[in-house]
């Protein structure tokens, strides 16, 4: 384009890219962006057929067998978590073949499904993450602060990973997927549990105490972790060491037709920020301080079974978070959320459910000379209504239609419809197809960001930003072609519109955010498991993705189409789980990830292994080795990214 050769444009691009993108990159890098202890069982105790019968809730907001769900969904079970030796939620998500998990430093992760793993110099912003029904998707930057999402993985029952749109049931921002982390009931974690872990990357200690009552149960837990710094490929130290402490509780009551649950968590942590520091608009290097994080959340839910076969459910939560990122900003965010759902009694071939959701946030940002969010104090509202009808067309054919209308303060009303058709071709074979429309609503980072923190501004917010729209078409198969073999495959096509861009004004004096890019993504994701022997199971997964982005008329954002280069063209994983003898198990995992183009990151292969030995019913010891074949990079520019190191850890578990 002609403006690129204009001397004022060249100067503005050079200055603004350094003064605008560097603070945003630091902001996002500073937004880093364990299963129930049980006897080691023979793998035959959890057959391929039983895995297909696992009850999930993320696809239709009601319990249904995994094998009949009309969506691309992978379930990470409690046994999967324990056998993997995962240390954190992001590491646990590597088990899902329909996710791309990329680590940039000790606490920084970019995680998404079906592409757009970081769009136009922003963190991934099209994946909704829930923990026991509480959304941890931040309205501040449309993403997840992964360093704050810590859990005692021993208390996780399962993680449901849905790749593809979930807007009808879960609202805006569930564009490319939904991750639903579900913890165990309190009654199932009665007794005492203590875990100690130490290794080359750091150490952690955790405890849990629980009890069962006549009508439910309770538990409390606490944990503390320390993580050491990483290094770059050059051997230079990366200042990304971190520590965090967390406590929490859960209580459940079951009274005839009613079920009540209350849970809460509180955490506090600190992490160093990787160098190099920021460059101000005057060319001065700004020293990075320690990122301090803290938060408290409380969630309550009630479910009532109606006498006519229907049900009512109500959930509410409060979430208070604070994040200080010197020298750029500090944010204090409070969210109150209420959700209601009514599943009507079955009416002939119809299964109808409807619900409503209201959320209110209080966001207070302390600005700096580097970046400002204006106005600094904002209250926002989100309100929505949804309805879904599951229609039994025949005994083997099921049609689900649904829609949600959701209102937000930036773009007003958004319409999120879906249609899903499921065909049970045979008892062990099902096919499904779906068409959906979903959106990502703007965040404060899209609309309210100004750089520098005081005028004259090089970046002047994004008042013209629209919701990013995705029209998604899917075709899937799930079944058991042979005894002991399960297989799932999904083809998808995503048609994106109004993707965010960075536009230079006609006078070459400032940059603003706009929505002048469109794109397409086509791909396939598949996985399967094979029970080779009663004591040996093999699991494999593969994804392939092709994306293309084009600027719309009026855009001068030459960097925008490079968004497609932030995702690998393919990923492959293979896992072997082997019961060596009663009480001894070995898990070996290999994953291969293709190269990234923007910024350039070489493809890599990583080999992990875990050996576990249950010495007696109360004591287990395990050794986990990650990246056995050597260090590798996964995400980010070479000047700042870490080499994810080879590591070894020993874990001790006492349970009574």
Secondary structure, 3 states (H helix, E strand, C coil): CHHHHCHHHHHHHHHHHHHHHHHHHHHHHCCCCCECCCCCCCHHHCCHHHHHCCEECCCCCCCEEHHHCCCEEEEEEHHHHHHHCCCCHHHHHCCCCCCEEEECCCCCEEEECCCCCCCCCCCCCCEEEEECCEECCECCCCECCHHHCCCCHHHEEEEEEEECCCHHHHCCCCCCEEEEEEECCHHHHCEEEEEEEEECCEEEEEEEEEEEECCEEEEEEEEEEEECCEECCCCCEECCCEEEEEEEEEEEEEECCEEEEEEEEEEEEEECCCCCCEECCCCCEECCCCEEEEEEEEEEEEEEECCCCCEEEEEEEEEEEEEEECCCEEEEEEEEEEEEEEECCCECCEEEEEEEEEEEEEEEEECCCCCEECCCEEEEEEEEEEEEEEEEEECCEEEEEEEEEEEECCCEEEEEEEEEEEEEEECCEEEEEEEEEEEECCCHHHHCEEECCCCCCCEECCCCCCCEEEEEEEEEEEEEEECCEEEEEEEEEEEEEEEEEEEECCCCCCEEEEEEEEEEEEEEEEEEEEEEECCEEEEEEEEEEEEEEEECCCCCCCCHHHHHHHCCCEEEEEEEEEEEECCEEEEEEEEEECCEECCEECCEEEEEEEEEEEEECCEEEEEEEECCCCCECCCCCCCCCCEECCEEEEEEEEEC
